[in-house]
Amino acid sequence: MLVFLIVLLVLWLIVTIIGFAIKGLVWLAIIGIVLFLGTSAIGFVRRNTSGR
């Protein structure tokens, strides 16, 4: 599960970088940031709840 979350985080980071690199795709960068933060939050919550 941890590997899957890391792969998703890297994917969202790449999407964000591409969105900022190409001026017409700023919306892609915004989506990438939202997905990156969401995946990070889900991973953090699941990691903390599974440790109990």
BADO-660767 format. One line per 4 residues: number of its first residue (from 0); their letters; for each residue x, y, z of N, C-alpha, C, O. Coordinates in nm, 3 decimals. Example, Ala and Ser with C-alpha at 12.3 -4.5 7.8 and 13.67 -1.06 7.14 Angstrom:
0) as) 1.319,-0.569,0.780,1.230,-0.450,0.780,1.320,-0.330,0.780,1.424,-0.332,0.846 ~ 1.285,-0.225,0.708,1.367,-0.106,0.714,1.290,0.003,0.787,1.341,0.114,0.804 $
! end
This chain:
0) mlvf) 0.083,-0.119,0.000,0.000,0.000,0.000,0.087,0.126,0.000,0.055,0.225,-0.066 ~ 0.197,0.122,0.074,0.286,0.237,0.082,0.348,0.267,-0.054,0.362,0.384,-0.091 ~ 0.384,0.164,-0.126,0.444,0.184,-0.259,0.343,0.248,-0.353,0.378,0.335,-0.432 ~ 0.217,0.205,-0.344,0.112,0.262,-0.427,0.094,0.411,-0.398,0.079,0.491,-0.491 $
4) livl) 0.096,0.449,-0.271,0.082,0.591,-0.235,0.201,0.672,-0.285,0.184,0.785,-0.332 ~ 0.320,0.617,-0.275,0.438,0.688,-0.323,0.432,0.707,-0.474,0.467,0.813,-0.525 ~ 0.388,0.604,-0.546,0.374,0.616,-0.692,0.272,0.723,-0.727,0.296,0.803,-0.818 ~ 0.159,0.727,-0.656,0.059,0.831,-0.681,0.114,0.970,-0.652,0.090,1.063,-0.730 $
8) lvlw) 0.186,0.986,-0.542,0.243,1.116,-0.509,0.341,1.163,-0.616,0.341,1.280,-0.654 ~ 0.424,1.072,-0.666,0.519,1.108,-0.771,0.444,1.144,-0.899,0.480,1.239,-0.968 ~ 0.339,1.068,-0.930,0.259,1.097,-1.050,0.195,1.236,-1.041,0.199,1.312,-1.138 ~ 0.137,1.268,-0.925,0.073,1.400,-0.909,0.178,1.512,-0.914,0.150,1.620,-0.965 $
12) livt) 0.296,1.486,-0.863,0.403,1.585,-0.867,0.446,1.611,-1.011,0.470,1.726,-1.048 ~ 0.455,1.507,-1.092,0.491,1.522,-1.234,0.383,1.600,-1.307,0.413,1.688,-1.388 ~ 0.256,1.569,-1.280,0.145,1.641,-1.344,0.150,1.789,-1.308,0.127,1.874,-1.393 ~ 0.180,1.818,-1.182,0.189,1.957,-1.138,0.302,2.030,-1.208,0.284,2.144,-1.252 $
16) iigf) 0.417,1.968,-1.219,0.531,2.032,-1.286,0.500,2.058,-1.432,0.533,2.164,-1.485 ~ 0.438,1.961,-1.499,0.401,1.980,-1.640,0.302,2.095,-1.654,0.311,2.175,-1.746 ~ 0.207,2.102,-1.561,0.107,2.209,-1.564,0.168,2.347,-1.549,0.125,2.441,-1.615 ~ 0.269,2.360,-1.463,0.334,2.490,-1.445,0.431,2.520,-1.559,0.455,2.636,-1.591 $
20) aikg) 0.488,2.417,-1.621,0.585,2.438,-1.729,0.517,2.488,-1.856,0.574,2.568,-1.930 ~ 0.397,2.441,-1.881,0.323,2.483,-2.000,0.217,2.584,-1.956,0.125,2.548,-1.883 ~ 0.229,2.706,-2.000,0.144,2.815,-1.951,-0.005,2.787,-1.970,-0.085,2.826,-1.885 ~ -0.043,2.724,-2.077,-0.185,2.699,-2.103,-0.245,2.590,-2.016,-0.366,2.570,-2.017 $
24) lvwl) -0.161,2.520,-1.942,-0.211,2.409,-1.862,-0.201,2.436,-1.712,-0.170,2.346,-1.634 ~ -0.228,2.558,-1.672,-0.224,2.591,-1.530,-0.331,2.514,-1.455,-0.312,2.478,-1.338 ~ -0.443,2.487,-1.519,-0.549,2.408,-1.456,-0.498,2.269,-1.421,-0.540,2.211,-1.321 ~ -0.408,2.215,-1.503,-0.350,2.083,-1.476,-0.263,2.088,-1.350,-0.260,1.993,-1.272 $
28) aiig) -0.193,2.198,-1.332,-0.112,2.216,-1.212,-0.200,2.223,-1.087,-0.166,2.165,-0.984 ~ -0.311,2.291,-1.097,-0.402,2.303,-0.983,-0.460,2.167,-0.947,-0.468,2.131,-0.829 ~ -0.500,2.090,-1.047,-0.551,1.955,-1.023,-0.441,1.868,-0.961,-0.468,1.791,-0.868 ~ -0.319,1.880,-1.011,-0.208,1.804,-0.956,-0.182,1.835,-0.810,-0.157,1.745,-0.731 $
32) ivlf) -0.189,1.963,-0.774,-0.168,2.003,-0.634,-0.278,1.947,-0.545,-0.251,1.896,-0.437 ~ -0.402,1.958,-0.590,-0.514,1.908,-0.511,-0.503,1.757,-0.491,-0.523,1.707,-0.380 ~ -0.471,1.684,-0.598,-0.458,1.538,-0.587,-0.338,1.499,-0.500,-0.346,1.403,-0.424 ~ -0.228,1.574,-0.510,-0.111,1.547,-0.428,-0.144,1.564,-0.280,-0.110,1.479,-0.198 $
36) lgts) -0.209,1.674,-0.246,-0.245,1.700,-0.107,-0.346,1.597,-0.055,-0.337,1.552,0.059 ~ -0.442,1.561,-0.139,-0.542,1.462,-0.099,-0.480,1.326,-0.074,-0.511,1.259,0.025 ~ -0.393,1.284,-0.164,-0.326,1.155,-0.148,-0.236,1.155,-0.025,-0.230,1.056,0.047 ~ -0.168,1.266,-0.001,-0.083,1.277,0.118,-0.167,1.266,0.245,-0.128,1.196,0.339 $
40) aigf) -0.279,1.333,0.248,-0.365,1.331,0.367,-0.421,1.191,0.391,-0.422,1.143,0.504 ~ -0.466,1.125,0.286,-0.520,0.989,0.301,-0.411,0.894,0.348,-0.435,0.811,0.437 ~ -0.293,0.904,0.291,-0.183,0.819,0.332,-0.144,0.842,0.477,-0.115,0.747,0.550 ~ -0.142,0.967,0.520,-0.106,1.001,0.657,-0.210,0.947,0.755,-0.174,0.891,0.859 $
44) vrrn) -0.337,0.962,0.722,-0.444,0.915,0.811,-0.442,0.763,0.820,-0.453,0.707,0.929 ~ -0.429,0.696,0.708,-0.429,0.549,0.709,-0.307,0.494,0.781,-0.315,0.391,0.848 ~ -0.194,0.562,0.767,-0.072,0.515,0.835,-0.088,0.527,0.986,-0.045,0.439,1.061 ~ -0.149,0.636,1.030,-0.167,0.658,1.174,-0.272,0.565,1.233,-0.254,0.519,1.346 $
48) tsgr) -0.379,0.535,1.162,-0.483,0.447,1.214,-0.439,0.301,1.214,-0.483,0.224,1.300 ~ -0.355,0.261,1.120,-0.310,0.122,1.117,-0.206,0.094,1.224,-0.183,-0.022,1.258 ~ -0.143,0.197,1.278,-0.043,0.179,1.381,-0.103,0.156,1.520,-0.032,0.113,1.611 ~ -0.230,0.183,1.536,-0.294,0.167,1.667,-0.333,0.028,1.690,-0.388,-0.004,1.795 $
! end
